């Protein structure tokens, strides 16, 4: 009994500890090589391209048509609503990227600092599960597009075997195994490029991203001349509910700009550039999405659109078959940058956990010459390549995005709680509940209200239930506003805190409620598995205060944080 009590005591003591904040030294961001050994060579333009590369992919070439077929021309409103929610999230990411500009980790890092070790580890598992499955799915889609392009030539027509990547893959055991050789080959090639250093990422991402942006702009420009405004009437043929449901589907098209936060240790001027890159890439992607939606729904009737290459189909129906080739090239470029950015981001998560001891130390290794997390990069390539080569991961698409929505919600909550810490809000109080814990409970209540409102919408519940969830959420938000003290951090600040983060949490969980029930089950199962891994490994090896310390700005302005090494000596002397 005593040993069980001691084990539980150790478990909770470890699980509830947070990563300490240490004073920032501006040299951490002005030196050529970061504290962790990664090379700082990414400028603002590179970071914006990473955000765009991670966001625009199959979504703009496929999802737009599928959702437009269901909701009509109002898919533009769906993208606008989803973009509004994503914009709130982008502001939260921008603030935290500015607060922690010198180390990798992203949402894992933020939650480790704002909440505790177990929350950070659970979030990592959710995000990385989505990451591996999503990357494998992108690789298989890219393989299919490449095979389709090859079959344009007569020598390859109907001659590419299914096991090589044609028609998805060669199925065995009733579809449980689906062999696709080309997908892991593509992953291996991208992994080799990324192992060589961030320079390869910059060059390849630059070329591919500019290619797909150019093609999307060509689609919008050429398509605009073929628009028939009668196709926009009625604009909302299936009702407002269908439009909102469409927003939950297209929301995931905006995922990707947060990849910029994983470039913290490789950015030349992270505190200034990271927030600008996050917001800039989001605005560019949102404008392109809405432009494409208006064009394709104006060119042809929305009922003629669907899952299979909607952009190409729209141009074919207008007699512009030559544009189909450009659309295919754009799809290949978009999927390539998606895969490139995903395989770049995920090893940085492993790197952060390896430094903190939550994973074996091998994940923290940085190659001395290439300055890349070599073991983590190869690990991600092997896992993703295996999944892409052996399984039809498209079948798991309905259980994805759980980690992303969860991560976005936690990031929003981190913005709020870190403002409390800056204000000196204590977690210890003489009352029955601490001020800090009271605030966390309010955030949890808002999350539950978002989920409840989402269920009400999903199942067409009474308006009274909508009203109840809204009133409770508003009361919790008011309590957050008036019973907590907030201090603006140096650098970029998310506006209207806590209103913006609270809206993020509510709408993210609202969209969470629209996911397939199997996604909810996957969420719970992964939490149980994650707790088990942490209980038997993580809690015994984690050391949050030594290897991956958090650097926060203590200077009064961004400009002081951006001075050069030469000027820093004079600054310190002053």
VOGU-3710 file (C-alpha; in Angstrom, 3 decimals, decimal comma):
1> xxxxxxxxxx> 0,000/0,000/0,000  2,825/2,321/0,924  4,684/1,698/-2,316  1,527/2,340/-4,378  0,947/5,594/-2,528  4,565/6,583/-3,098  4,331/5,757/-6,826  1,163/7,809/-7,218  2,720/10,673/-5,305  5,731/10,645/-7,614
11> xxxxxxxxxx> 3,507/10,384/-10,682  1,400/13,411/-9,795  4,440/15,368/-8,673  6,110/14,767/-12,030  2,985/15,178/-14,135  2,108/18,573/-12,638  5,524/20,216/-12,887  5,982/22,924/-15,502  8,983/24,047/-17,496  10,702/27,024/-15,823
21> xxxxxxxxxx> 11,075/30,385/-17,491  14,609/31,755/-17,740  15,614/35,308/-18,708  16,202/35,823/-22,410  19,542/36,840/-23,781  19,253/38,504/-27,176  22,460/36,717/-28,229  20,340/33,548/-28,405  18,628/34,952/-31,487  21,409/36,929/-33,097
31> xxxxxxxxxx> 24,059/34,219/-33,186  24,480/32,179/-36,364  24,018/28,862/-34,550  21,198/28,461/-32,037  21,622/27,278/-28,457  20,604/23,768/-29,494  22,990/23,573/-32,441  20,560/24,302/-35,298  21,665/26,753/-37,977  19,906/30,132/-38,157
41> xxxxxxxxxx> 19,458/30,908/-41,840  15,706/31,353/-42,410  14,578/34,886/-43,194  11,057/36,335/-43,204  10,423/35,335/-46,828  11,503/31,740/-46,103  9,184/31,557/-43,088  6,187/32,873/-45,031  6,824/30,263/-47,731  6,985/27,538/-45,058
51> xxxxxxxxxx> 3,588/28,676/-43,772  2,084/28,709/-47,262  3,788/25,438/-48,177  2,345/23,708/-45,130  -1,160/25,083/-45,720  -2,022/24,993/-49,415  -2,043/21,501/-50,845  -4,706/18,957/-51,675  -7,306/21,149/-49,983  -7,451/23,777/-52,675
61> xxxxxxxxxx> -7,428/21,190/-55,459  -9,942/18,722/-53,986  -11,718/19,746/-50,776  -13,128/22,931/-52,305  -15,031/20,927/-54,920  -16,296/18,285/-52,505  -17,660/20,858/-50,055  -19,048/23,065/-52,845  -21,000/20,064/-54,134  -22,671/19,752/-50,716
71> xxxxxxxxxx> -23,261/23,392/-49,743  -23,344/25,251/-53,081  -21,773/28,621/-53,874  -21,954/29,482/-50,166  -18,776/27,413/-49,816  -17,176/30,855/-50,042  -18,953/31,765/-46,786  -17,799/28,448/-45,320  -14,198/29,332/-46,090  -14,748/32,838/-44,730
81> xxxxxxxxxx> -16,163/31,555/-41,427  -13,444/28,929/-41,085  -10,896/31,610/-41,932  -12,245/33,857/-39,181  -11,811/31,097/-36,598  -8,358/30,317/-37,976  -7,445/34,022/-37,776  -8,172/34,024/-34,040  -5,933/30,976/-33,679  -3,244/32,646/-35,792
91> xxxxxxxxxx> -3,115/35,628/-33,414  -2,628/33,249/-30,464  0,155/31,376/-32,269  1,781/34,679/-33,216  1,945/35,862/-29,601  3,446/32,623/-28,324  5,925/32,465/-31,198  7,054/35,948/-30,182  7,291/34,980/-26,503  9,377/31,850/-27,104
101> xxxxxxxxxx> 11,428/32,639/-30,201  14,670/30,863/-29,384  13,704/27,183/-29,014  11,672/24,585/-30,917  8,617/22,783/-29,632  5,567/24,754/-30,730  2,328/23,786/-28,922  4,176/21,142/-26,880  6,562/23,789/-25,582  3,830/26,318/-24,838
111> xxxxxxxxxx> 1,686/23,856/-22,879  4,727/22,592/-20,935  5,353/26,144/-19,754  1,766/27,288/-19,235  0,351/24,096/-17,717  2,355/20,996/-16,892  4,477/18,130/-18,156  1,704/15,572/-18,628  -0,488/17,977/-20,607  2,448/18,716/-22,908
121> xxxxxxxxxx> 3,188/15,019/-23,446  -0,465/14,169/-24,146  -0,638/17,003/-26,655  2,550/15,819/-28,372  1,133/12,312/-28,873  -2,110/13,675/-30,341  -0,272/16,021/-32,707  2,333/13,519/-33,815  -0,311/10,845/-34,525  -2,081/13,286/-36,840
131> xxxxxxxxxx> 1,285/14,229/-38,279  2,435/10,743/-39,237  -0,916/9,660/-40,679  -1,413/12,969/-42,459  2,066/12,925/-44,004  1,619/9,341/-45,178  -1,725/10,282/-46,726  -0,146/13,236/-48,541  2,632/10,975/-49,838  0,144/8,478/-51,275
141> xxxxxxxxxx> -1,859/11,285/-52,887  1,324/12,709/-54,389  2,244/9,287/-55,742  -1,184/8,989/-57,386  -0,900/12,423/-59,012  2,568/11,604/-60,346  1,327/8,333/-61,819  -1,601/10,138/-63,436  0,810/12,648/-64,989  3,023/9,843/-66,287
151> xxxxxxxxxx> 0,022/8,155/-67,887  -0,406/11,202/-70,119  2,411/9,660/-72,156  1,344/6,587/-74,205  4,306/4,496/-73,010  3,019/4,633/-69,437  -0,712/4,486/-70,205  -2,204/1,617/-68,162  1,315/0,201/-67,741  2,089/1,440/-64,226
161> xxxxxxxxxx> 1,450/-1,464/-61,818  -0,829/-0,822/-58,859  1,882/-1,785/-56,359  4,030/1,021/-57,751  1,386/3,586/-56,859  -1,128/3,398/-59,665  -4,775/3,467/-58,573  -3,826/3,860/-54,921  -1,954/0,592/-54,345  -2,037/-3,187/-54,509
171> xxxxxxxxxx> -4,412/-4,547/-51,869  -3,923/-7,714/-49,845  -5,929/-9,421/-47,070  -9,158/-7,709/-48,024  -7,635/-4,247/-48,178  -5,950/-4,380/-44,749  -2,578/-4,110/-46,510  -2,202/-1,791/-49,509  1,267/-1,847/-51,071  2,466/1,419/-52,595
181> xxxxxxxxxx> 6,167/1,565/-53,417  6,307/5,077/-54,839  4,994/6,816/-51,698  7,831/5,713/-49,359  10,362/6,448/-52,132  9,084/10,040/-52,237  9,278/10,257/-48,438  12,840/8,933/-48,510  13,862/11,533/-51,100  12,371/14,391/-49,067
191> xxxxxxxxxx> 13,978/13,037/-45,893  17,401/12,997/-47,557  16,939/16,627/-48,621  15,949/17,650/-45,084  18,844/15,739/-43,517  21,242/17,866/-45,559  20,131/20,999/-43,757  17,503/23,707/-43,763  19,022/25,177/-46,938  17,602/22,327/-49,011
201> xxxxxxxxxx> 14,186/22,977/-47,499  14,386/26,663/-48,430  15,351/26,068/-52,062  12,890/23,244/-52,782  10,042/24,909/-50,872  10,711/28,203/-52,660  10,472/26,616/-56,099  7,421/24,453/-55,378  5,482/27,086/-53,423  5,985/29,789/-56,036
211> xxxxxxxxxx> 4,924/27,273/-58,685  1,656/26,403/-56,987  0,868/30,034/-56,106  1,418/31,000/-59,747  -0,875/28,217/-60,939  -3,589/29,076/-58,415  -3,444/32,699/-59,556  -3,712/31,544/-63,179  -6,760/29,473/-62,215  -8,379/32,520/-60,616
221> xxxxxxxxxx> -7,502/34,884/-63,487  -8,485/32,593/-66,382  -11,515/31,310/-64,503  -12,770/34,812/-63,775  -13,342/35,348/-67,505  -15,518/32,222/-67,609  -17,753/33,074/-64,655  -21,500/33,008/-65,230  -23,154/34,850/-62,336  -26,320/32,778/-62,753
231> xxxxxxxxxx> -24,380/29,859/-61,245  -24,276/31,802/-57,981  -28,051/31,826/-57,703  -29,217/30,615/-55,257  -26,083/31,389/-53,292  -27,149/29,344/-50,249  -29,185/26,515/-51,808  -28,994/24,073/-48,900  -29,502/26,435/-45,978  -27,297/28,060/-43,389
241> xxxxxxxxxx> -26,742/24,835/-41,434  -25,101/23,216/-44,457  -22,845/26,252/-44,831  -21,692/26,010/-41,200  -21,136/22,262/-41,557  -19,046/23,064/-44,622  -16,973/25,439/-42,506  -16,086/22,567/-40,158  -14,931/20,564/-43,185  -12,844/23,289/-44,822
251> xxxxxxxxxx> -11,358/24,489/-41,524  -8,679/21,846/-41,897  -7,574/23,423/-45,174  -6,131/26,269/-43,106  -3,950/24,010/-40,980  -0,259/24,492/-41,710  0,677/28,071/-40,900  1,486/26,975/-37,336  4,423/25,069/-38,834  6,261/28,384/-38,746
261> xxxxxxxxxx> 6,608/28,061/-34,956  8,769/24,967/-35,409  11,324/27,121/-37,240  12,126/29,147/-34,099  15,693/27,902/-33,709  16,451/28,290/-37,411  15,083/31,791/-37,885  17,491/34,730/-38,155  15,190/37,163/-36,331  12,554/34,982/-34,692
271> xxxxxxxxxx> 10,770/37,435/-32,408  10,015/39,818/-35,264  9,698/37,373/-38,166  7,681/34,501/-36,662  4,482/36,493/-35,914  4,640/38,284/-39,271  5,145/34,975/-41,112  2,251/33,277/-39,290  -0,236/36,064/-39,992  1,126/36,794/-43,476
281> xxxxxxxxxx> 0,966/33,193/-44,695  -2,542/32,843/-43,257  -3,824/35,939/-45,060  -2,327/34,854/-48,389  -3,814/31,352/-48,115  -7,228/32,673/-47,065  -7,363/35,057/-50,048  -6,418/32,255/-52,468  -9,022/29,879/-51,014  -11,864/32,390/-51,309
291> xxxxxxxxxx> -10,774/33,400/-54,829  -10,786/29,772/-56,013  -14,212/29,137/-54,431  -15,774/32,121/-56,180  -14,286/31,135/-59,529  -15,167/27,434/-59,650  -18,726/27,935/-58,360  -19,185/30,733/-60,911  -17,764/28,775/-63,838  -20,069/25,741/-63,530
301> xxxxxxxxxx> -23,013/24,635/-61,444  -21,929/23,438/-58,007  -23,807/20,172/-58,651  -21,209/19,248/-61,279  -18,342/19,501/-58,800  -17,066/16,686/-56,593  -14,082/14,956/-55,049  -12,214/14,123/-58,241  -10,148/17,123/-59,403  -12,885/19,818/-59,283
311> xxxxxxxxxx> -10,663/22,545/-60,731  -9,679/20,439/-63,712  -13,296/19,393/-64,246  -14,524/23,003/-64,189  -12,078/24,011/-66,916  -12,818/20,902/-69,002  -16,534/21,720/-68,942  -15,644/25,169/-70,229  -13,553/23,690/-73,048  -10,220/24,715/-71,511
321> xxxxxxxxxx> -8,624/21,292/-71,238  -5,107/22,709/-71,401  -5,676/24,222/-67,955  -6,070/20,706/-66,563  -2,349/20,164/-67,097  -1,546/23,290/-65,106  -3,935/22,187/-62,350  -2,193/18,797/-62,160  1,203/20,481/-61,911  -0,152/22,757/-59,201
331> xxxxxxxxxx> -1,523/19,770/-57,290  1,861/18,017/-57,462  3,637/21,182/-56,292  1,120/21,692/-53,505  1,366/18,133/-52,221  5,166/18,235/-52,447  5,387/21,333/-50,256  2,848/19,836/-47,846  4,980/16,731/-47,496  8,180/18,756/-47,273
341> xxxxxxxxxx> 6,912/21,023/-44,489  5,289/18,185/-42,536  8,471/16,118/-42,593  10,396/19,226/-41,532  8,124/20,088/-38,597  7,629/16,740/-36,878  11,310/15,972/-36,171  11,497/19,314/-34,320  8,778/18,055/-31,959  10,809/14,906/-31,305
351> xxxxxxxxxx> 13,910/17,055/-30,827  12,190/19,093/-28,103  11,031/15,981/-26,213  14,443/14,357/-26,546  16,047/17,404/-24,949  13,548/17,310/-22,090  14,064/13,603/-21,429  10,520/12,580/-22,302  11,999/10,572/-25,170  15,414/8,846/-25,437
361> xxxxxxxxxx> 18,380/11,201/-25,808  19,005/10,024/-29,393  16,104/12,225/-30,500  17,996/15,271/-29,203  21,048/14,669/-31,383  21,943/17,405/-33,880  24,339/16,609/-36,733  27,550/18,579/-36,267  27,939/19,454/-39,935  24,399/19,664/-41,321
371> xxxxxxxxxx> 22,932/21,145/-38,120  19,780/19,033/-38,366  18,095/16,700/-35,817  19,390/13,740/-37,784  17,992/10,835/-35,733  14,568/12,472/-35,344  14,480/13,238/-39,061  15,277/9,646/-40,042  12,828/8,294/-37,449  9,983/10,387/-38,859
381> xxxxxxxxxx> 10,908/9,329/-42,393  10,918/5,620/-41,482  7,608/5,705/-39,581  5,831/7,796/-42,200  7,306/5,795/-45,082  6,206/2,508/-43,516  2,653/3,754/-43,058  2,520/5,139/-46,601  3,970/1,996/-48,127  1,810/-0,597/-46,365
391> xxxxxxxxxx> -1,558/0,980/-45,527  -4,271/2,957/-47,274  -4,107/5,755/-44,711  -6,846/7,674/-46,572  -9,238/5,372/-44,721  -8,107/6,998/-41,458  -8,815/10,532/-42,657  -12,015/10,746/-40,606  -10,066/10,325/-37,347  -7,532/13,018/-38,194
401> xxxxxxxxxx> -7,574/16,686/-37,142  -8,399/15,735/-33,549  -4,852/16,594/-32,556  -4,883/19,854/-34,509  -8,117/21,118/-32,958  -6,933/20,034/-29,523  -3,567/21,689/-30,048  -5,150/24,934/-31,244  -7,396/25,014/-28,170  -4,503/24,418/-25,795
411> xxxxxxxxxx> -2,424/27,120/-27,506  -5,272/29,588/-26,995  -5,485/28,624/-23,341  -1,708/29,054/-23,024  -1,997/32,692/-24,126  -4,389/33,349/-21,256  -2,566/31,448/-18,507  0,856/32,830/-19,389  -0,546/36,350/-19,069  -1,572/35,396/-15,514
421> xxxxxxxxxx> 1,910/34,148/-14,740  3,365/37,423/-15,988  0,998/39,225/-13,631  2,228/37,131/-10,709  -0,997/35,189/-10,158  -0,193/32,532/-7,588  -1,248/28,939/-7,796  -1,483/28,892/-3,984  -4,273/30,665/-2,142  -5,744/30,769/1,337
431> xxxxxxxxxx> -9,225/30,305/-0,154  -10,680/26,899/-1,042  -9,471/27,301/-4,637  -6,529/29,223/-6,020  -7,000/32,086/-8,456  -4,986/30,210/-11,073  -7,066/27,041/-10,735  -10,257/29,076/-10,860  -9,167/30,486/-14,195  -8,312/27,031/-15,559
441> xxxxxxxxxx> -11,746/25,748/-14,515  -13,338/28,636/-16,414  -11,384/27,623/-19,528  -12,552/24,020/-19,112  -16,156/25,166/-18,736  -15,885/27,168/-21,953  -14,480/24,098/-23,712  -17,387/21,965/-22,491  -19,859/24,625/-23,641  -18,248/24,628/-27,084
451> xxxxxxxxxx> -18,587/20,850/-27,288  -22,174/21,028/-26,043  -23,085/23,701/-28,598  -21,445/21,591/-31,293  -23,520/18,557/-30,333  -26,687/20,670/-30,291  -25,931/21,865/-33,798  -25,018/18,401/-35,003  -28,207/16,741/-33,771  -30,603/19,665/-34,267
461> xxxxxxxxxx> -31,331/20,188/-30,578  -33,736/22,730/-29,146  -32,818/26,411/-29,197  -33,072/26,394/-25,407  -30,036/24,127/-25,164  -28,096/26,474/-27,440  -29,023/29,344/-25,138  -27,970/27,459/-22,011  -24,518/26,610/-23,375  -24,035/30,180/-24,599
471> xxxxxxxxxx> -25,054/31,716/-21,249  -22,737/29,429/-19,260  -19,842/30,168/-21,635  -20,433/33,921/-21,333  -20,527/33,724/-17,526  -17,229/31,809/-17,501  -15,679/34,333/-19,908  -16,827/37,260/-17,743  -15,294/35,579/-14,701  -12,042/35,163/-16,624
481> xxxxxxxxxx> -12,052/38,833/-17,555  -12,831/40,347/-14,162  -11,300/37,880/-11,698  -7,881/37,565/-13,353  -5,052/40,044/-13,858  -3,471/40,238/-17,309  -0,136/41,737/-18,329  0,827/42,367/-21,955  4,033/40,502/-22,861  6,894/42,122/-24,766
491> xxxxxxxxxx> 6,851/41,548/-28,490  3,675/40,732/-30,427  0,470/40,701/-28,362  -2,740/38,887/-29,217  -5,440/41,588/-29,062  -8,454/41,606/-26,737  -7,282/38,955/-24,297  -9,088/36,924/-22,966  -11,890/37,434/-25,532  -9,931/36,263/-28,605
501> xxxxxxxxxx> -8,486/33,122/-26,968  -11,858/32,254/-25,399  -13,550/32,490/-28,813  -10,803/30,269/-30,243  -11,393/27,605/-27,622  -15,177/27,694/-28,013  -15,189/27,442/-31,806  -12,355/24,901/-31,981  -14,219/22,546/-29,658  -17,449/23,312/-31,524
511> xxxxxxxxxx> -15,748/21,988/-34,662  -14,330/19,082/-32,636  -17,935/18,045/-31,943  -18,589/17,812/-35,693  -15,947/15,094/-36,164  -16,722/11,428/-36,695  -17,430/9,502/-33,425  -14,452/7,286/-34,243  -12,302/10,407/-33,958  -13,536/10,934/-30,400
521> xxxxxxxxxx> -12,743/7,285/-29,600  -9,264/7,672/-31,088  -8,774/10,774/-28,903  -9,618/8,869/-25,710  -7,584/5,774/-26,638  -4,499/7,857/-27,424  -4,804/9,660/-24,084  -4,844/6,316/-22,250  -1,817/5,077/-24,205  0,013/8,362/-23,648
531> xxxxxxxxxx> -0,566/8,275/-19,892  0,806/4,728/-19,826  3,974/5,731/-21,738  4,498/8,709/-19,481  3,893/6,685/-16,314  6,447/3,983/-17,179  9,070/6,100/-18,960  8,533/9,834/-19,137  8,174/10,656/-15,466  11,470/8,919/-14,617
541> xxxxxxxxxx> 13,580/10,589/-17,302  12,102/14,054/-17,780  14,179/17,036/-16,695  12,332/20,226/-17,667  14,858/22,609/-16,179  18,098/21,612/-17,887  18,254/20,799/-21,587  15,587/22,830/-23,331  15,112/25,908/-21,207  12,542/28,502/-22,164
551> xxxxxxxxxx> 13,961/31,843/-23,184  11,650/34,816/-22,663  12,256/38,421/-23,511  12,955/40,773/-20,659  13,809/43,755/-22,867  11,186/46,492/-23,198  11,026/46,432/-27,000  11,471/44,253/-30,027  14,095/46,544/-31,469  16,464/45,891/-28,588
561> xxxxxxxxxx> 16,062/42,173/-29,160  17,066/42,554/-32,786  20,331/44,409/-32,371  23,400/42,804/-33,869  26,130/41,024/-31,943  28,387/44,027/-32,338  25,766/46,385/-30,955  24,908/43,935/-28,185  28,274/44,524/-26,518  27,584/48,236/-26,347
571> xxxx> 24,048/47,561/-25,168  25,266/45,343/-22,301  27,878/47,900/-21,326  25,182/50,557/-21,186
//
